[in-house]
Amino acid sequence: MAEGRTAGAQRRAWLSAALLSVALLVVPLLFWLLLPRPAPVMPARQEPAPARLAPPQPENTAPREVEVEPPAPPPPRETTAARAGPVRGVVFDPEGRPGAGATVRCTDEPSLSAVADAEGRFELPPEADGCTAVATHPPFGDTEPARVAAGRDNILHLIAGGSIVGEVVDQSGRPVEEYLLAIESFLPSGSGAHGSVNGRARRVSDPSGAFQWNDLAPGRYVLTVSAPGRPPTRSAPVDVEAGSAARRVRIVLPQGATLRGRVVDAESRAPVVEAQVELDSATSSGANAISLALTDSNGDYQLQGVPASGPFSVRVRHDQYMSKIVPGLDARGAGSVRADIELRLLGDGGSREELTGIGAMLAVSSSGVTIADVIEGGPAALAGLAQGDVIVRIDGETATDLPLADCIQRLRGPAGTRVSVGVDRGGRVLEVTMRRDVVVH
C-alpha cells in the first residue's frame, strides 16, 4: 500500500514538472504573439566614400589609348638630309673600271639624279639621303637597286651586257652578205630608261650572212634588217640576259617589189623634176637601206625595194612643193606597183605637208603606241581623240603588240575610207570610227 502511494506521488511530481516546462515555453510565445510588432530596423546603406568614386564617363567614350595625343611625327627626309649633306658614291662597270657617264637616279624620286664623272664618282643632292638608287649606263645592265645615304661612300656595280648572235638569209635560205642591222625596239629588263639605243644601226658584210652584236643591255630586243632591193624586215623578239649570248637568231629578208609612177604639178600637170620619192615610216627605228628615187625630166620615178605585200607609204619632197605622204600602197605579191602623184606648190599659208589618214601624230611610250598630238580639224580631232590616248585596237584587231610603224601604216589609207580605233583613256576603252581624209598642216 505504501509502495502504491509512493509511485503515485512520483507520477504527480513528473507531471507537475512537465506542465511547468510547457508553461515556461508557451507563456513567452503567447506574450510575443499578443504584443504589437515594431517596424523592422534596416541596416544603414553603406555609400562609397566620395573620394573613391570614378569621374562620370560620357557614353561611347573612346578608349584611353585613342585619347592620348600621338607623338610628334619625325622630321621629313629633306630636313634630315639637309643636316647630313650630299650623297656621294662611285659607279663601277662589270670589270671594276670607273663607270664614267653613268646616270644615277633615285627610283622613288627620279628628279634626284646625277652623272658620274671620269672617275665614276657621283654626288646626289642632300634630299637623296635614304633613297633607293639605280645607276644606268648602256651598254651595261642596270645596277641592283641600293639604298644610299649621306656620310658614306656608296658603291654601285653595273651588270655585264649580253649579245645577240644570228644570221640573215633570203627566202631560199641563202645568206644575205651585206645588209643594214638596226635595233627596232628595246624593252629593258631593269628600271633604267635605254630609249637611246632604239635606232642604233650597223652595216654588216659577211659571206655567211652572220652577225654578232655585243655589249647589249639586258632586255627584250626587236631587230630590223634591210638591204638594197629588200625592204625592212623585223626579227622575232629576242631576250638578252646579262653576261650571255642569245644565239640562233635567224631573220629572213625577202626580195622587194618596185614602185613606179610619175610626179606632176597638181595645177598645171607639168612634170616635177628631181622630186625625191622614199619609203616613209617603214620602220620605227628609221634605219632603212632602201635608197630614195629621183624623178627624171618627165617626172618619172622608180623606187626599188618596197614591200611586196602589205600596206606601205611613200613620202615625196621637192623644195618648191608641199611634202606629200601617199599611204595605202600595196604590191599584193606582184613584182611592181604604180602610183602617180600630184604635188601642190608651197603657198603663203605656212602649210608644208599633205597626208591622208586620221590626222594624228603617234609616239611610243611605256604604255604602248600613244597619240602624241592631233591636227586641228582632222578626223582624229573631230572624233574626240586626244593626246595621251593609248591605241589598243585598229579595225577590231588588237594593237597592243604592234610596232609604231605598223600602227602608222594601218591608220593611213585612201581618203574616204573608214577606220575604227579603240583607245585606252585612263583605264576606260573608247571606240571611235573615222573617215580618213586629206590633212594639210
Residue pairs with C-beta under 8 A, 6 or more apart in sequence:
77 127
77 129
77 130
78 126
78 127
80 129
80 130
81 87
81 125
81 126
81 127
81 128
81 129
81 130
81 150
82 126
82 127
84 126
84 129
84 149
84 150
84 151
85 126
85 150
85 151
86 123
86 124
86 125
86 126
86 128
86 150
87 123
87 124
87 125
87 126
87 128
87 129
87 131
87 148
87 149
87 150
87 154
88 121
88 122
88 123
88 124
88 150
88 153
88 154
89 104
89 121
89 122
89 148
89 153
89 154
89 155
89 156
90 98
90 99
90 116
90 119
90 120
90 121
90 122
90 153
90 154
90 155
90 156
91 98
91 99
91 102
91 104
91 116
91 120
91 121
91 122
91 135
91 137
91 143
91 156
91 157
91 158
92 98
92 99
92 120
92 155
92 156
92 157
92 158
93 99
93 137
93 140
93 158
94 140
94 157
94 158
94 159
94 160
94 161
94 243
97 120
98 116
98 118
98 119
98 120
98 121
99 116
99 120
99 135
99 137
99 140
99 156
99 158
100 116
100 117
100 118
100 119
100 120
101 115
101 116
101 137
102 115
102 116
102 120
102 122
102 135
102 136
102 137
102 156
102 158
103 113
103 114
103 115
103 116
103 135
103 136
103 137
103 192
104 113
104 114
104 115
104 116
104 122
104 124
104 133
104 134
104 135
104 156
105 112
105 113
105 133
105 134
105 135
105 136
106 112
106 113
106 124
106 128
106 131
106 132
106 133
107 131
107 132
107 133
107 134
107 145
107 191
108 131
108 132
109 127
109 128
109 131
112 124
112 125
112 127
112 128
112 131
113 124
114 122
114 123
114 124
115 122
116 122
116 135
116 137
122 135
124 131
124 133
124 148
126 150
128 148
129 148
129 149
129 150
130 147
130 148
130 149
131 147
131 148
132 145
132 146
132 147
132 148
133 145
133 146
133 147
133 148
133 154
133 156
134 142
134 143
134 144
134 145
134 146
134 156
134 190
134 191
134 192
135 142
135 143
135 156
135 158
136 142
136 143
136 190
136 192
136 193
136 194
137 158
138 194
138 196
138 197
138 217
139 161
139 197
139 214
139 215
139 216
139 217
140 158
140 159
140 160
140 161
140 215
140 217
141 158
141 159
141 160
141 161
141 189
141 190
141 217
141 218
141 242
142 158
142 159
142 188
142 190
142 191
142 192
142 217
143 156
143 157
143 158
143 159
144 157
144 159
145 191
146 154
146 156
148 154
159 190
159 218
159 242
159 243
160 242
160 243
161 214
161 215
161 216
161 217
161 218
161 240
161 242
161 243
162 216
162 217
162 218
162 240
162 241
162 242
162 243
162 244
162 245
162 246
163 212
163 213
163 214
163 215
163 216
163 240
163 244
163 245
163 246
164 211
164 212
164 213
164 216
164 221
164 223
164 238
164 240
164 245
164 246
164 249
165 210
165 211
165 212
165 245
165 246
165 247
165 248
165 249
166 210
166 211
166 212
166 235
166 247
166 248
166 249
166 250
166 251
167 175
167 208
167 209
167 210
167 211
167 249
167 250
167 251
168 175
168 176
168 179
168 181
168 204
168 209
168 211
168 225
168 250
168 251
168 252
168 253
169 175
169 176
169 209
169 250
169 251
169 252
169 253
170 176
170 230
170 252
170 253
170 254
170 255
171 252
171 254
171 255
175 206
175 207
175 208
175 209
175 210
176 209
176 225
176 227
176 230
176 253
177 205
177 206
177 207
177 209
178 203
178 204
178 205
178 227
179 203
179 204
179 209
179 225
179 226
179 227
179 230
179 253
179 289
180 201
180 202
180 203
180 204
180 225
180 226
180 227
180 287
180 288
180 289
181 201
181 202
181 203
181 204
181 211
181 213
181 223
181 224
181 225
182 199
182 200
182 201
182 202
182 223
182 224
182 225
182 226
182 283
182 285
182 287
183 197
183 198
183 199
183 200
183 201
183 221
183 222
183 223
183 224
183 285
184 198
184 221
184 222
184 223
184 224
184 234
184 235
184 283
184 284
184 285
184 403
185 198
185 221
185 222
185 284
185 285
185 364
185 403
186 194
186 195
186 197
186 198
186 217
186 219
186 220
186 221
186 222
187 219
187 220
188 194
188 217
188 218
188 219
189 218
189 219
189 220
189 241
190 217
190 218
190 219
192 217
194 217
194 219
197 217
198 284
198 285
199 285
199 286
199 287
200 285
201 285
201 287
202 213
204 211
212 245
216 240
217 240
218 240
218 241
218 242
219 239
219 240
220 237
220 238
220 239
220 240
221 235
221 237
221 238
221 239
221 240
222 234
222 235
222 236
222 237
222 238
222 403
223 234
223 235
223 238
223 249
223 251
224 232
224 233
224 234
224 235
224 283
224 285
224 287
225 232
225 233
225 235
225 251
225 253
226 232
226 233
226 253
226 282
226 283
226 287
226 288
226 289
226 290
226 305
227 253
227 289
228 289
228 290
228 291
228 304
228 305
229 255
229 256
229 290
229 304
229 305
230 253
230 254
230 255
230 256
230 289
230 305
231 254
231 256
231 279
231 282
231 290
231 305
231 306
231 307
231 308
231 312
232 279
232 282
232 283
232 287
232 288
232 289
232 290
233 251
233 252
233 253
233 254
234 283
234 403
235 249
235 251
236 249
238 246
238 249
239 246
240 246
254 308
255 308
256 290
256 304
256 305
256 306
256 307
256 308
257 305
257 306
257 307
257 308
257 331
257 334
257 335
257 336
257 337
258 302
258 303
258 304
258 305
258 306
258 335
258 336
258 337
259 277
259 301
259 302
259 303
259 306
259 314
259 329
259 331
259 336
259 337
259 338
259 339
260 300
260 301
260 302
260 303
260 336
260 337
260 338
260 339
261 300
261 301
261 338
261 339
261 340
261 341
262 271
262 295
262 298
262 299
262 300
262 301
262 340
262 341
263 271
263 272
263 275
263 277
263 295
263 299
263 301
263 316
263 318
263 340
263 341
263 342
263 343
264 270
264 271
264 272
264 299
264 340
264 341
264 342
264 343
265 271
265 272
265 321
265 342
265 343
265 345
266 342
266 343
266 344
266 345
267 344
267 345
270 299
271 295
271 297
271 298
271 299
271 300
272 295
272 299
272 318
272 321
272 343
273 295
273 296
273 297
273 299
274 294
274 295
274 318
275 294
275 295
275 299
275 301
275 316
275 317
275 318
275 321
275 343
276 292
276 293
276 294
276 316
276 317
276 318
277 292
277 293
277 294
277 295
277 301
277 303
277 314
277 315
277 316
277 341
278 290
278 292
278 293
278 303
278 314
278 315
278 317
279 288
279 290
279 303
279 305
279 306
279 312
279 313
279 314
279 315
280 313
280 314
280 315
280 325
281 313
281 404
281 405
281 408
281 409
282 288
282 290
282 307
282 312
282 405
283 405
284 364
284 403
284 404
284 405
289 305
290 303
290 304
290 305
290 306
291 305
292 303
293 301
293 302
293 303
293 304
294 301
295 301
303 314
306 312
306 314
306 329
306 331
306 337
307 331
308 331
308 333
308 334
308 335
309 330
309 331
309 332
309 333
310 330
310 409
311 327
311 328
311 329
311 330
311 409
311 410
311 412
311 413
312 329
312 330
312 409
313 325
313 326
313 327
313 328
313 329
313 408
313 409
313 412
314 325
314 326
314 329
314 339
315 323
315 324
315 325
315 326
316 323
316 324
316 325
316 326
316 341
316 343
317 323
318 343
320 345
320 346
321 343
321 344
321 345
321 346
322 343
322 344
322 345
322 346
322 351
322 352
322 353
322 354
322 440
323 352
323 353
323 354
324 341
324 342
324 343
324 344
324 353
324 354
324 355
325 353
325 354
325 355
325 356
325 357
325 412
326 339
326 341
326 356
327 355
327 356
327 357
327 409
327 412
327 413
327 414
328 356
328 412
328 413
328 414
328 417
329 337
329 339
330 337
331 337
344 354
346 352
351 440
351 441
352 441
353 440
353 441
354 438
354 439
354 440
355 412
355 438
355 439
356 412
356 413
356 414
356 415
356 436
356 437
356 438
356 439
357 379
357 411
357 412
357 413
357 436
357 439
358 378
358 379
358 380
358 383
358 385
358 411
358 419
358 421
358 434
358 436
359 374
359 375
359 377
359 378
359 379
359 380
359 381
359 437
359 439
359 441
360 371
360 373
360 374
360 375
360 378
360 380
360 385
360 411
361 371
361 372
361 373
361 374
361 375
362 369
362 370
362 371
362 372
362 391
362 404
362 407
362 408
362 411
363 369
363 370
363 371
363 372
363 404
364 370
364 404
365 390
367 390
367 424
368 390
368 391
368 392
368 399
368 400
369 390
369 391
369 399
369 402
369 403
369 404
369 407
370 388
370 389
370 390
370 391
371 380
371 385
371 386
371 387
371 388
371 389
371 390
371 391
371 423
372 387
373 387
374 380
374 381
374 385
374 386
374 387
375 381
375 439
375 441
377 439
378 437
378 439
379 434
379 435
379 436
379 437
379 439
380 434
382 434
383 432
383 433
383 434
384 430
384 432
385 421
385 423
385 432
386 425
388 425
389 423
389 424
389 425
389 430
390 423
390 424
390 425
391 399
391 407
391 421
391 422
391 423
392 398
392 399
392 400
392 422
392 423
392 424
392 429
393 399
393 420
393 421
393 422
393 429
393 431
394 402
394 407
394 410
394 411
394 419
394 420
394 421
394 422
395 410
395 419
395 420
396 420
399 407
399 410
399 422
402 410
410 419
411 419
411 421
412 436
413 419
413 436
414 436
415 436
415 437
415 438
416 435
416 436
416 437
417 435
417 436
418 433
418 434
418 435
418 436
419 433
419 434
419 436
420 431
420 432
420 433
420 434
421 431
421 432
421 433
421 434
422 429
422 430
422 431
423 429
423 430
423 432
